[in-house]
Amino acid sequence: MRVFTSFLEPRILRKRQNVREGMLRKKKLFYKLKYVIKKQSVKYSSRTNI
């Protein structure tokens, strides 16, 4: 049993890490998108002000 768990553990840990990395990537993408939208809206508003 112990050998079995030690065999499975790295796989589970890797899976968890992958999930965490995926979430981080999603967050980064989301923030990037937000930033780009903000930039575009600022550009647009400055254009309309002129």
C-alpha distance matrix in Angstrom:
0.0 3.8 5.4 5.0 6.3 8.6 9.7 10.6 12.1 15.2 16.0 15.9 18.0 20.3 20.8 21.7 24.1 25.7 26.4 27.9 30.0 31.1 32.3 34.1 35.7 36.9 38.3 40.1 41.5 42.6 44.4 46.0 47.3 48.6 50.3 51.9 53.1 54.6 56.4 57.8 59.0 60.7 62.3 63.4 64.8 66.7 68.1 69.3 70.9 73.2
3.8 0.0 3.8 5.3 5.2 6.2 8.5 9.9 10.4 13.4 14.9 15.0 16.3 18.8 19.9 20.5 22.4 24.5 25.4 26.5 28.5 30.1 31.2 32.6 34.4 35.8 37.0 38.7 40.4 41.5 43.0 44.6 46.2 47.4 48.9 50.7 52.1 53.3 55.0 56.6 57.9 59.4 61.0 62.3 63.7 65.4 66.9 68.3 69.7 71.9
5.4 3.8 0.0 3.8 5.5 5.1 6.1 8.7 9.9 12.1 13.6 14.6 15.9 17.8 19.2 20.4 22.0 23.7 25.1 26.4 27.9 29.5 31.1 32.4 33.9 35.5 36.9 38.3 39.9 41.4 42.9 44.2 45.8 47.3 48.7 50.2 51.8 53.2 54.6 56.2 57.7 59.2 60.6 62.0 63.6 65.2 66.6 68.0 69.6 71.6
5.0 5.3 3.8 0.0 3.8 5.5 5.0 6.2 8.6 11.1 11.6 12.4 14.5 16.3 17.0 18.5 20.5 21.8 22.9 24.6 26.3 27.5 29.0 30.7 32.0 33.4 35.0 36.6 37.9 39.3 41.1 42.4 43.7 45.3 47.0 48.3 49.7 51.3 52.9 54.2 55.6 57.4 58.8 60.0 61.6 63.3 64.6 66.0 67.6 69.8
6.3 5.2 5.5 3.8 0.0 3.8 5.3 5.0 5.8 9.1 10.0 9.9 11.7 14.1 14.8 15.7 17.8 19.6 20.4 21.8 23.7 25.1 26.3 27.9 29.6 30.9 32.3 34.0 35.5 36.7 38.3 39.9 41.3 42.7 44.3 45.8 47.2 48.6 50.3 51.7 53.0 54.7 56.2 57.5 58.9 60.7 62.1 63.4 64.9 67.2
8.6 6.2 5.1 5.5 3.8 0.0 3.8 5.5 5.2 7.4 9.5 10.2 11.0 13.1 14.8 15.7 17.1 19.0 20.5 21.5 23.1 24.9 26.3 27.4 29.0 30.8 32.1 33.4 35.1 36.6 38.0 39.3 41.0 42.5 43.8 45.4 47.0 48.3 49.7 51.4 52.9 54.3 55.7 57.2 58.7 60.3 61.7 63.2 64.7 66.8
9.7 8.5 6.1 5.0 5.3 3.8 0.0 3.8 5.7 6.8 7.8 9.7 11.2 12.3 13.8 15.5 16.9 18.1 19.9 21.4 22.6 24.0 25.9 27.2 28.4 30.1 31.8 33.0 34.4 36.1 37.7 38.8 40.3 42.1 43.4 44.7 46.4 48.0 49.3 50.7 52.3 53.9 55.2 56.5 58.2 59.8 61.1 62.6 64.3 66.2
10.6 9.9 8.7 6.2 5.0 5.5 3.8 0.0 3.8 5.8 5.4 6.4 8.8 10.1 10.8 12.6 14.5 15.6 16.9 18.7 20.1 21.3 23.0 24.6 25.8 27.3 29.0 30.5 31.7 33.2 35.0 36.3 37.6 39.3 40.8 42.1 43.6 45.2 46.7 48.0 49.5 51.2 52.6 53.8 55.4 57.2 58.4 59.8 61.5 63.6
12.1 10.4 9.9 8.6 5.8 5.2 5.7 3.8 0.0 3.8 5.4 5.2 6.1 8.5 9.8 10.6 12.2 14.1 15.4 16.5 18.2 19.8 21.2 22.5 24.1 25.7 27.0 28.5 30.1 31.5 33.0 34.4 36.0 37.4 38.9 40.4 42.0 43.3 44.8 46.4 47.8 49.3 50.8 52.2 53.7 55.3 56.8 58.2 59.7 61.8
15.2 13.4 12.1 11.1 9.1 7.4 6.8 5.8 3.8 0.0 3.8 5.5 5.0 6.0 8.5 9.8 10.3 12.1 14.1 15.1 16.1 18.0 19.8 20.7 22.0 24.0 25.5 26.5 28.1 29.9 31.3 32.4 34.1 35.8 36.9 38.3 40.1 41.6 42.8 44.4 46.0 47.5 48.8 50.3 51.9 53.4 54.8 56.4 57.9 59.8
16.0 14.9 13.6 11.6 10.0 9.5 7.8 5.4 5.4 3.8 0.0 3.8 5.4 5.1 6.2 8.7 9.8 10.5 12.4 14.3 15.2 16.3 18.4 19.9 20.8 22.5 24.3 25.5 26.7 28.4 30.2 31.2 32.6 34.5 35.9 37.1 38.7 40.4 41.7 43.0 44.7 46.3 47.5 48.8 50.6 52.2 53.4 54.9 56.6 58.6
15.9 15.0 14.6 12.4 9.9 10.2 9.7 6.4 5.2 5.5 3.8 0.0 3.8 5.4 5.0 6.2 8.6 9.8 10.6 12.4 14.2 15.2 16.7 18.4 19.8 21.1 22.7 24.4 25.6 26.9 28.7 30.2 31.4 33.0 34.6 36.0 37.4 39.0 40.6 41.9 43.3 45.0 46.5 47.6 49.2 51.0 52.3 53.6 55.3 57.4
18.0 16.3 15.9 14.5 11.7 11.0 11.2 8.8 6.1 5.0 5.4 3.8 0.0 3.8 5.4 5.1 6.1 8.6 9.9 10.5 12.2 14.1 15.4 16.4 18.2 19.9 21.1 22.4 24.2 25.6 27.0 28.4 30.1 31.5 32.8 34.4 36.0 37.3 38.8 40.4 41.9 43.3 44.8 46.2 47.7 49.3 50.8 52.2 53.7 55.8
20.3 18.8 17.8 16.3 14.1 13.1 12.3 10.1 8.5 6.0 5.1 5.4 3.8 0.0 3.8 5.4 5.0 6.1 8.6 9.8 10.3 12.1 14.2 15.1 16.1 18.2 19.8 20.8 22.2 24.0 25.5 26.5 28.2 30.0 31.2 32.5 34.2 35.8 37.0 38.5 40.2 41.7 42.9 44.4 46.1 47.6 48.9 50.5 52.1 54.0
20.8 19.9 19.2 17.0 14.8 14.8 13.8 10.8 9.8 8.5 6.2 5.0 5.4 3.8 0.0 3.8 5.4 5.1 6.3 8.7 9.8 10.5 12.4 14.3 15.2 16.5 18.4 19.9 20.9 22.4 24.4 25.6 26.8 28.5 30.2 31.4 32.8 34.5 36.0 37.2 38.7 40.5 41.8 43.0 44.7 46.4 47.6 49.0 50.8 52.8
21.7 20.5 20.4 18.5 15.7 15.7 15.5 12.6 10.6 9.8 8.7 6.2 5.1 5.4 3.8 0.0 3.8 5.4 5.1 6.2 8.6 9.8 10.7 12.4 14.2 15.3 16.6 18.4 19.9 21.0 22.7 24.3 25.7 27.0 28.6 30.2 31.5 32.9 34.6 36.1 37.4 39.0 40.6 41.8 43.2 45.0 46.5 47.8 49.3 51.5
24.1 22.4 22.0 20.5 17.8 17.1 16.9 14.5 12.2 10.3 9.8 8.6 6.1 5.0 5.4 3.8 0.0 3.8 5.4 5.0 6.1 8.4 9.8 10.4 12.1 14.1 15.2 16.3 18.1 19.7 21.0 22.3 24.1 25.5 26.7 28.3 30.0 31.3 32.7 34.3 35.9 37.2 38.7 40.2 41.7 43.2 44.7 46.2 47.7 49.7
25.7 24.5 23.7 21.8 19.6 19.0 18.1 15.6 14.1 12.1 10.5 9.8 8.6 6.1 5.1 5.4 3.8 0.0 3.8 5.4 5.0 6.0 8.6 9.8 10.3 12.1 14.1 15.1 16.2 18.1 19.8 20.8 22.2 24.1 25.4 26.6 28.3 29.9 31.2 32.5 34.2 35.9 37.1 38.4 40.2 41.7 43.0 44.5 46.2 48.1
26.4 25.4 25.1 22.9 20.4 20.5 19.9 16.9 15.4 14.1 12.4 10.6 9.9 8.6 6.3 5.1 5.4 3.8 0.0 3.8 5.5 5.0 6.2 8.6 9.8 10.5 12.3 14.2 15.2 16.4 18.4 19.9 20.9 22.4 24.3 25.6 26.8 28.5 30.2 31.4 32.7 34.5 36.0 37.1 38.6 40.5 41.8 43.0 44.7 46.9
27.9 26.5 26.4 24.6 21.8 21.5 21.4 18.7 16.5 15.1 14.3 12.4 10.5 9.8 8.7 6.2 5.0 5.4 3.8 0.0 3.8 5.4 5.1 6.2 8.6 9.9 10.6 12.3 14.2 15.2 16.6 18.3 19.9 21.0 22.5 24.3 25.7 26.9 28.5 30.2 31.4 32.9 34.6 35.9 37.2 38.9 40.5 41.8 43.2 45.4
30.0 28.5 27.9 26.3 23.7 23.1 22.6 20.1 18.2 16.1 15.2 14.2 12.2 10.3 9.8 8.6 6.1 5.0 5.5 3.8 0.0 3.8 5.4 5.0 6.1 8.5 9.7 10.4 12.2 14.0 15.3 16.3 18.1 19.8 20.9 22.3 24.1 25.5 26.7 28.4 30.0 31.4 32.7 34.2 35.8 37.3 38.7 40.3 41.8 43.7
31.1 30.1 29.5 27.5 25.1 24.9 24.0 21.3 19.8 18.0 16.3 15.2 14.1 12.1 10.5 9.8 8.4 6.0 5.0 5.4 3.8 0.0 3.8 5.4 5.0 6.2 8.6 9.9 10.5 12.2 14.2 15.2 16.3 18.2 19.8 20.9 22.4 24.2 25.6 26.8 28.3 30.1 31.4 32.5 34.3 36.0 37.2 38.6 40.4 42.4
32.3 31.2 31.1 29.0 26.3 26.3 25.9 23.0 21.2 19.8 18.4 16.7 15.4 14.2 12.4 10.7 9.8 8.6 6.2 5.1 5.4 3.8 0.0 3.8 5.4 5.0 6.2 8.6 9.8 10.4 12.3 14.1 15.2 16.4 18.2 19.8 20.9 22.4 24.2 25.6 26.7 28.5 30.1 31.2 32.6 34.5 35.9 37.1 38.7 40.9
34.1 32.6 32.4 30.7 27.9 27.4 27.2 24.6 22.5 20.7 19.9 18.4 16.4 15.1 14.3 12.4 10.4 9.8 8.6 6.2 5.0 5.4 3.8 0.0 3.8 5.4 5.0 6.2 8.5 9.7 10.5 12.2 14.1 15.2 16.4 18.2 19.8 20.9 22.4 24.2 25.6 26.9 28.5 30.0 31.3 32.8 34.5 35.9 37.3 39.4
35.7 34.4 33.9 32.0 29.6 29.0 28.4 25.8 24.1 22.0 20.8 19.8 18.2 16.1 15.2 14.2 12.1 10.3 9.8 8.6 6.1 5.0 5.4 3.8 0.0 3.8 5.4 5.1 6.1 8.5 9.9 10.4 12.2 14.1 15.2 16.3 18.2 19.8 20.9 22.4 24.1 25.6 26.8 28.3 30.0 31.5 32.7 34.4 36.0 37.9
36.9 35.8 35.5 33.4 30.9 30.8 30.1 27.3 25.7 24.0 22.5 21.1 19.9 18.2 16.5 15.3 14.1 12.1 10.5 9.9 8.5 6.2 5.0 5.4 3.8 0.0 3.8 5.5 5.1 6.0 8.6 9.8 10.4 12.2 14.1 15.2 16.3 18.1 19.8 20.9 22.3 24.2 25.5 26.6 28.2 30.1 31.3 32.6 34.3 36.4
38.3 37.0 36.9 35.0 32.3 32.1 31.8 29.0 27.0 25.5 24.3 22.7 21.1 19.8 18.4 16.6 15.2 14.1 12.3 10.6 9.7 8.6 6.2 5.0 5.4 3.8 0.0 3.8 5.4 5.0 6.2 8.5 9.8 10.5 12.2 14.2 15.3 16.3 18.2 19.9 20.9 22.4 24.2 25.5 26.7 28.5 30.1 31.3 32.7 35.0
40.1 38.7 38.3 36.6 34.0 33.4 33.0 30.5 28.5 26.5 25.5 24.4 22.4 20.8 19.9 18.4 16.3 15.1 14.2 12.3 10.4 9.9 8.6 6.2 5.1 5.5 3.8 0.0 3.8 5.4 5.2 6.1 8.5 9.8 10.4 12.2 14.1 15.2 16.3 18.2 19.8 21.0 22.4 24.1 25.5 26.9 28.4 30.1 31.4 33.4
41.5 40.4 39.9 37.9 35.5 35.1 34.4 31.7 30.1 28.1 26.7 25.6 24.2 22.2 20.9 19.9 18.1 16.2 15.2 14.2 12.2 10.5 9.8 8.5 6.1 5.1 5.4 3.8 0.0 3.8 5.5 5.0 6.1 8.5 9.8 10.4 12.2 14.1 15.2 16.3 18.1 19.8 20.9 22.2 24.1 25.6 26.8 28.3 30.1 31.9
42.6 41.5 41.4 39.3 36.7 36.6 36.1 33.2 31.5 29.9 28.4 26.9 25.6 24.0 22.4 21.0 19.7 18.1 16.4 15.2 14.0 12.2 10.4 9.7 8.5 6.0 5.0 5.4 3.8 0.0 3.8 5.4 5.1 6.2 8.6 9.9 10.5 12.2 14.2 15.3 16.4 18.3 19.9 20.8 22.3 24.2 25.6 26.7 28.4 30.6
44.4 43.0 42.9 41.1 38.3 38.0 37.7 35.0 33.0 31.3 30.2 28.7 27.0 25.5 24.4 22.7 21.0 19.8 18.4 16.6 15.3 14.2 12.3 10.5 9.9 8.6 6.2 5.2 5.5 3.8 0.0 3.8 5.4 5.0 6.1 8.6 9.8 10.4 12.2 14.1 15.2 16.4 18.2 19.7 20.8 22.4 24.1 25.5 26.7 28.9
46.0 44.6 44.2 42.4 39.9 39.3 38.8 36.3 34.4 32.4 31.2 30.2 28.4 26.5 25.6 24.3 22.3 20.8 19.9 18.3 16.3 15.2 14.1 12.2 10.4 9.8 8.5 6.1 5.0 5.4 3.8 0.0 3.8 5.4 5.0 6.1 8.6 9.8 10.5 12.2 14.1 15.3 16.4 18.1 19.8 21.1 22.5 24.2 25.7 27.5
47.3 46.2 45.8 43.7 41.3 41.0 40.3 37.6 36.0 34.1 32.6 31.4 30.1 28.2 26.8 25.7 24.1 22.2 20.9 19.9 18.1 16.3 15.2 14.1 12.2 10.4 9.8 8.5 6.1 5.1 5.4 3.8 0.0 3.8 5.4 5.1 6.1 8.5 9.8 10.5 12.1 14.1 15.2 16.2 18.1 19.9 20.9 22.3 24.1 26.1
48.6 47.4 47.3 45.3 42.7 42.5 42.1 39.3 37.4 35.8 34.5 33.0 31.5 30.0 28.5 27.0 25.5 24.1 22.4 21.0 19.8 18.2 16.4 15.2 14.1 12.2 10.5 9.8 8.5 6.2 5.0 5.4 3.8 0.0 3.8 5.5 5.2 6.1 8.6 9.9 10.5 12.2 14.2 15.1 16.2 18.2 19.8 20.9 22.3 24.6
50.3 48.9 48.7 47.0 44.3 43.8 43.4 40.8 38.9 36.9 35.9 34.6 32.8 31.2 30.2 28.6 26.7 25.4 24.3 22.5 20.9 19.8 18.2 16.4 15.2 14.1 12.2 10.4 9.8 8.6 6.1 5.0 5.4 3.8 0.0 3.8 5.5 5.1 6.1 8.6 9.9 10.6 12.3 14.1 15.3 16.5 18.3 19.9 21.0 23.0
51.9 50.7 50.2 48.3 45.8 45.4 44.7 42.1 40.4 38.3 37.1 36.0 34.4 32.5 31.4 30.2 28.3 26.6 25.6 24.3 22.3 20.9 19.8 18.2 16.3 15.2 14.2 12.2 10.4 9.9 8.6 6.1 5.1 5.5 3.8 0.0 3.8 5.4 5.0 6.1 8.5 9.8 10.5 12.1 14.1 15.3 16.4 18.3 19.9 21.6
53.1 52.1 51.8 49.7 47.2 47.0 46.4 43.6 42.0 40.1 38.7 37.4 36.0 34.2 32.8 31.5 30.0 28.3 26.8 25.7 24.1 22.4 20.9 19.8 18.2 16.3 15.3 14.1 12.2 10.5 9.8 8.6 6.1 5.2 5.5 3.8 0.0 3.8 5.4 5.1 6.0 8.5 9.7 10.3 12.0 14.1 15.1 16.3 18.1 20.2
54.6 53.3 53.2 51.3 48.6 48.3 48.0 45.2 43.3 41.6 40.4 39.0 37.3 35.8 34.5 32.9 31.3 29.9 28.5 26.9 25.5 24.2 22.4 20.9 19.8 18.1 16.3 15.2 14.1 12.2 10.4 9.8 8.5 6.1 5.1 5.4 3.8 0.0 3.8 5.5 5.1 6.1 8.6 9.8 10.4 12.2 14.1 15.2 16.4 18.7
56.4 55.0 54.6 52.9 50.3 49.7 49.3 46.7 44.8 42.8 41.7 40.6 38.8 37.0 36.0 34.6 32.7 31.2 30.2 28.5 26.7 25.6 24.2 22.4 20.9 19.8 18.2 16.3 15.2 14.2 12.2 10.5 9.8 8.6 6.1 5.0 5.4 3.8 0.0 3.8 5.5 5.2 6.2 8.6 9.9 10.6 12.3 14.3 15.4 17.1
57.8 56.6 56.2 54.2 51.7 51.4 50.7 48.0 46.4 44.4 43.0 41.9 40.4 38.5 37.2 36.1 34.3 32.5 31.4 30.2 28.4 26.8 25.6 24.2 22.4 20.9 19.9 18.2 16.3 15.3 14.1 12.2 10.5 9.9 8.6 6.1 5.1 5.5 3.8 0.0 3.8 5.4 5.0 6.0 8.5 9.8 10.4 12.3 14.2 15.7
59.0 57.9 57.7 55.6 53.0 52.9 52.3 49.5 47.8 46.0 44.7 43.3 41.9 40.2 38.7 37.4 35.9 34.2 32.7 31.4 30.0 28.3 26.7 25.6 24.1 22.3 20.9 19.8 18.1 16.4 15.2 14.1 12.1 10.5 9.9 8.5 6.0 5.1 5.5 3.8 0.0 3.8 5.4 4.9 6.0 8.5 9.7 10.4 12.1 14.5
60.7 59.4 59.2 57.4 54.7 54.3 53.9 51.2 49.3 47.5 46.3 45.0 43.3 41.7 40.5 39.0 37.2 35.9 34.5 32.9 31.4 30.1 28.5 26.9 25.6 24.2 22.4 21.0 19.8 18.3 16.4 15.3 14.1 12.2 10.6 9.8 8.5 6.1 5.2 5.4 3.8 0.0 3.8 5.4 5.1 6.1 8.5 9.9 10.5 12.7
62.3 61.0 60.6 58.8 56.2 55.7 55.2 52.6 50.8 48.8 47.5 46.5 44.8 42.9 41.8 40.6 38.7 37.1 36.0 34.6 32.7 31.4 30.1 28.5 26.8 25.5 24.2 22.4 20.9 19.9 18.2 16.4 15.2 14.2 12.3 10.5 9.7 8.6 6.2 5.0 5.4 3.8 0.0 3.8 5.6 5.2 6.2 8.7 10.0 11.1
63.4 62.3 62.0 60.0 57.5 57.2 56.5 53.8 52.2 50.3 48.8 47.6 46.2 44.4 43.0 41.8 40.2 38.4 37.1 35.9 34.2 32.5 31.2 30.0 28.3 26.6 25.5 24.1 22.2 20.8 19.7 18.1 16.2 15.1 14.1 12.1 10.3 9.8 8.6 6.0 4.9 5.4 3.8 0.0 3.8 5.5 5.0 6.3 8.7 10.3
64.8 63.7 63.6 61.6 58.9 58.7 58.2 55.4 53.7 51.9 50.6 49.2 47.7 46.1 44.7 43.2 41.7 40.2 38.6 37.2 35.8 34.3 32.6 31.3 30.0 28.2 26.7 25.5 24.1 22.3 20.8 19.8 18.1 16.2 15.3 14.1 12.0 10.4 9.9 8.5 6.0 5.1 5.6 3.8 0.0 3.8 5.3 5.1 6.1 8.9
66.7 65.4 65.2 63.3 60.7 60.3 59.8 57.2 55.3 53.4 52.2 51.0 49.3 47.6 46.4 45.0 43.2 41.7 40.5 38.9 37.3 36.0 34.5 32.8 31.5 30.1 28.5 26.9 25.6 24.2 22.4 21.1 19.9 18.2 16.5 15.3 14.1 12.2 10.6 9.8 8.5 6.1 5.2 5.5 3.8 0.0 3.8 5.5 5.1 6.6
68.1 66.9 66.6 64.6 62.1 61.7 61.1 58.4 56.8 54.8 53.4 52.3 50.8 48.9 47.6 46.5 44.7 43.0 41.8 40.5 38.7 37.2 35.9 34.5 32.7 31.3 30.1 28.4 26.8 25.6 24.1 22.5 20.9 19.8 18.3 16.4 15.1 14.1 12.3 10.4 9.7 8.5 6.2 5.0 5.3 3.8 0.0 3.8 5.4 5.6
69.3 68.3 68.0 66.0 63.4 63.2 62.6 59.8 58.2 56.4 54.9 53.6 52.2 50.5 49.0 47.8 46.2 44.5 43.0 41.8 40.3 38.6 37.1 35.9 34.4 32.6 31.3 30.1 28.3 26.7 25.5 24.2 22.3 20.9 19.9 18.3 16.3 15.2 14.3 12.3 10.4 9.9 8.7 6.3 5.1 5.5 3.8 0.0 3.8 5.5
70.9 69.7 69.6 67.6 64.9 64.7 64.3 61.5 59.7 57.9 56.6 55.3 53.7 52.1 50.8 49.3 47.7 46.2 44.7 43.2 41.8 40.4 38.7 37.3 36.0 34.3 32.7 31.4 30.1 28.4 26.7 25.7 24.1 22.3 21.0 19.9 18.1 16.4 15.4 14.2 12.1 10.5 10.0 8.7 6.1 5.1 5.4 3.8 0.0 3.8
73.2 71.9 71.6 69.8 67.2 66.8 66.2 63.6 61.8 59.8 58.6 57.4 55.8 54.0 52.8 51.5 49.7 48.1 46.9 45.4 43.7 42.4 40.9 39.4 37.9 36.4 35.0 33.4 31.9 30.6 28.9 27.5 26.1 24.6 23.0 21.6 20.2 18.7 17.1 15.7 14.5 12.7 11.1 10.3 8.9 6.6 5.6 5.5 3.8 0.0
